[in-house]
Every structure is written in structure tokens, then in C-alpha cells.
């Protein structure tokens, strides 16, 4: 069975960005949506998956993550908008089983 690694970009509604790499994209989305990742992403509500790239080689994925992190903000935004001009949550359909419990705007009451 082939293993894939993903470089991903999460964004908040106000477009605060978080860039990372993972060997388990589904689990990473779940962690962020359920608020299980303390720190930056929880504090700034960075839960929307707006960009991801698959890699078979973990070294290539890590190198790409570092490359993107080194870019200026304009170049990062251009990367996202090239494939996702509406800034839609790409995990919405793929990971519907994991609603953003950590996002207070989605809570009822």
C-alpha cells in the first residue's frame, strides 16, 4: 500500500494561515476541527483546509512545507487562489464526518 504525505494550508475566516505537513491528512483535519491542537490554530480559529498537495516521499513534503513557509504572504495567497479562488473549505465534502466543533459560530444555542 502506498503512503502519502500532505503539505497543507489551513486558514481562518479572516485568512490567518497555518502551513504544515502530515502523513495523515484526515486525522489532522479532525484534530483541528475538534480543537485538539492547542496553540496558534486554536487561538486564531484556523480550521479551514484551503490547500493541500500530496507527496509520496516525506523528504519532498517537508522540503515543500519549508519552501512555502519561506514565501512572502502574497505568494502564499497566490498559491491558494490558483486552485481555490473562493477560499472554500476543501475538507467540507471529504471530511463531513468531522464538523468544526471548536468553531463557536457552529454551535447551536
MIBAVO-561030 format. One record per residue (C-alpha): chain; residue in one letter; x, y, z. Coordinates in nm, 3 decimals. Example, Ala and Ser with C-alpha at 12.3 -4.5 7.8 and 13.67 -1.06 7.14 Angstrom:
BEGIN
{kette->A	rest->A	x->1.230	y->-0.450	z->0.780}
{kette->A	rest->S	x->1.367	y->-0.106	z->0.714}
// end
This chain:
BEGIN
{kette->A	rest->X	x->0.000	y->0.000	z->0.000}
{kette->A	rest->X	x->0.134	y->0.340	z->-0.099}
{kette->A	rest->X	x->0.174	y->0.601	z->0.171}
{kette->A	rest->X	x->0.115	y->0.968	z->0.102}
{kette->A	rest->X	x->0.222	y->1.276	z->0.291}
{kette->A	rest->X	x->0.047	y->1.606	z->0.253}
{kette->A	rest->X	x->0.159	y->1.964	z->0.273}
{kette->A	rest->X	x->-0.148	y->2.161	z->0.376}
{kette->A	rest->X	x->-0.264	y->2.512	z->0.443}
{kette->A	rest->X	x->-0.539	y->2.584	z->0.690}
{kette->A	rest->X	x->-0.698	y->2.929	z->0.708}
{kette->A	rest->X	x->-0.926	y->3.116	z->0.940}
{kette->A	rest->X	x->-1.222	y->3.318	z->0.815}
{kette->A	rest->X	x->-1.002	y->3.627	z->0.833}
{kette->A	rest->X	x->-0.736	y->3.442	z->0.630}
{kette->A	rest->X	x->-0.481	y->3.378	z->0.902}
{kette->A	rest->X	x->-0.270	y->3.095	z->0.757}
{kette->A	rest->X	x->-0.116	y->2.782	z->0.906}
{kette->A	rest->X	x->0.112	y->2.563	z->0.694}
{kette->A	rest->X	x->0.204	y->2.210	z->0.791}
{kette->A	rest->X	x->0.291	y->1.860	z->0.675}
{kette->A	rest->X	x->0.133	y->1.533	z->0.781}
{kette->A	rest->X	x->0.122	y->1.166	z->0.698}
{kette->A	rest->X	x->-0.248	y->1.151	z->0.793}
{kette->A	rest->X	x->-0.445	y->1.439	z->0.641}
{kette->A	rest->X	x->-0.784	y->1.306	z->0.753}
{kette->A	rest->X	x->-0.667	y->1.278	z->1.113}
{kette->A	rest->X	x->-0.507	y->1.623	z->1.101}
{kette->A	rest->X	x->-0.829	y->1.782	z->0.977}
{kette->A	rest->X	x->-1.018	y->1.603	z->1.254}
{kette->A	rest->X	x->-0.774	y->1.728	z->1.520}
{kette->A	rest->X	x->-0.809	y->2.087	z->1.408}
{kette->A	rest->X	x->-1.186	y->2.077	z->1.369}
{kette->A	rest->X	x->-1.234	y->1.926	z->1.713}
{kette->A	rest->X	x->-1.000	y->2.182	z->1.870}
{kette->A	rest->X	x->-0.749	y->1.918	z->1.979}
{kette->A	rest->X	x->-0.448	y->2.116	z->1.859}
{kette->A	rest->X	x->-0.365	y->2.373	z->2.127}
{kette->A	rest->X	x->-0.184	y->2.694	z->2.045}
{kette->A	rest->X	x->-0.184	y->2.901	z->1.730}
{kette->A	rest->X	x->-0.456	y->2.722	z->1.534}
{kette->A	rest->X	x->-0.698	y->2.708	z->1.827}
{kette->A	rest->X	x->-0.632	y->3.068	z->1.932}
{kette->A	rest->X	x->-0.691	y->3.206	z->1.581}
{kette->A	rest->X	x->-0.959	y->2.951	z->1.478}
{kette->A	rest->X	x->-0.760	y->2.821	z->1.183}
{kette->A	rest->X	x->-0.975	y->2.525	z->1.078}
{kette->A	rest->X	x->-1.048	y->2.551	z->0.704}
{kette->A	rest->X	x->-0.840	y->2.337	z->0.468}
{kette->A	rest->X	x->-0.778	y->2.572	z->0.174}
{kette->A	rest->X	x->-0.486	y->2.398	z->0.002}
{kette->A	rest->X	x->-0.309	y->2.064	z->0.006}
{kette->A	rest->X	x->-0.051	y->1.878	z->-0.202}
{kette->A	rest->X	x->0.019	y->1.502	z->-0.186}
{kette->A	rest->X	x->0.372	y->1.358	z->-0.187}
{kette->A	rest->X	x->0.499	y->1.001	z->-0.178}
{kette->A	rest->X	x->0.835	y->1.100	z->-0.031}
{kette->A	rest->X	x->0.828	y->1.250	z->0.318}
{kette->A	rest->X	x->1.151	y->1.441	z->0.249}
{kette->A	rest->X	x->0.993	y->1.607	z->-0.054}
{kette->A	rest->X	x->0.687	y->1.701	z->0.152}
{kette->A	rest->X	x->0.898	y->1.852	z->0.430}
{kette->A	rest->X	x->1.109	y->2.043	z->0.177}
{kette->A	rest->X	x->0.794	y->2.181	z->0.013}
{kette->A	rest->X	x->0.649	y->2.285	z->0.350}
{kette->A	rest->X	x->0.969	y->2.475	z->0.430}
{kette->A	rest->X	x->0.969	y->2.632	z->0.084}
{kette->A	rest->X	x->0.612	y->2.762	z->0.121}
{kette->A	rest->X	x->0.676	y->2.884	z->0.477}
{kette->A	rest->X	x->0.966	y->3.089	z->0.341}
{kette->A	rest->X	x->0.749	y->3.270	z->0.088}
{kette->A	rest->X	x->0.603	y->3.613	z->0.145}
{kette->A	rest->X	x->0.230	y->3.634	z->0.215}
{kette->A	rest->X	x->0.140	y->3.745	z->-0.138}
{kette->A	rest->X	x->0.297	y->3.435	z->-0.288}
{kette->A	rest->X	x->0.117	y->3.208	z->-0.037}
{kette->A	rest->X	x->-0.215	y->3.373	z->-0.121}
{kette->A	rest->X	x->-0.148	y->3.329	z->-0.494}
{kette->A	rest->X	x->-0.081	y->2.957	z->-0.438}
{kette->A	rest->X	x->-0.414	y->2.913	z->-0.262}
{kette->A	rest->X	x->-0.611	y->3.124	z->-0.509}
{kette->A	rest->X	x->-0.470	y->2.944	z->-0.812}
{kette->A	rest->X	x->-0.674	y->2.632	z->-0.724}
{kette->A	rest->X	x->-0.920	y->2.765	z->-0.468}
{kette->A	rest->X	x->-1.012	y->3.120	z->-0.562}
{kette->A	rest->X	x->-1.321	y->3.119	z->-0.337}
{kette->A	rest->X	x->-1.121	y->3.001	z->-0.033}
{kette->A	rest->X	x->-1.366	y->2.716	z->0.015}
{kette->A	rest->X	x->-1.304	y->2.457	z->0.285}
{kette->A	rest->X	x->-1.172	y->2.168	z->0.076}
{kette->A	rest->X	x->-1.236	y->1.931	z->0.363}
{kette->A	rest->X	x->-1.606	y->2.013	z->0.367}
{kette->A	rest->X	x->-1.715	y->1.733	z->0.136}
{kette->A	rest->X	x->-1.426	y->1.498	z->0.202}
{kette->A	rest->X	x->-1.445	y->1.509	z->0.579}
{kette->A	rest->X	x->-1.808	y->1.594	z->0.656}
{kette->A	rest->X	x->-1.795	y->1.350	z->0.948}
{kette->A	rest->X	x->-1.576	y->1.599	z->1.135}
{kette->A	rest->X	x->-1.765	y->1.925	z->1.187}
{kette->A	rest->X	x->-1.571	y->2.216	z->1.329}
{kette->A	rest->X	x->-1.673	y->2.169	z->1.692}
{kette->A	rest->X	x->-1.411	y->2.419	z->1.800}
{kette->A	rest->X	x->-1.572	y->2.698	z->1.595}
{kette->A	rest->X	x->-1.818	y->2.877	z->1.824}
{kette->A	rest->X	x->-2.016	y->3.006	z->1.525}
{kette->A	rest->X	x->-2.123	y->2.648	z->1.450}
{kette->A	rest->X	x->-2.259	y->2.579	z->1.797}
{kette->A	rest->X	x->-2.631	y->2.591	z->1.845}
{kette->A	rest->X	x->-2.795	y->2.782	z->2.127}
// end
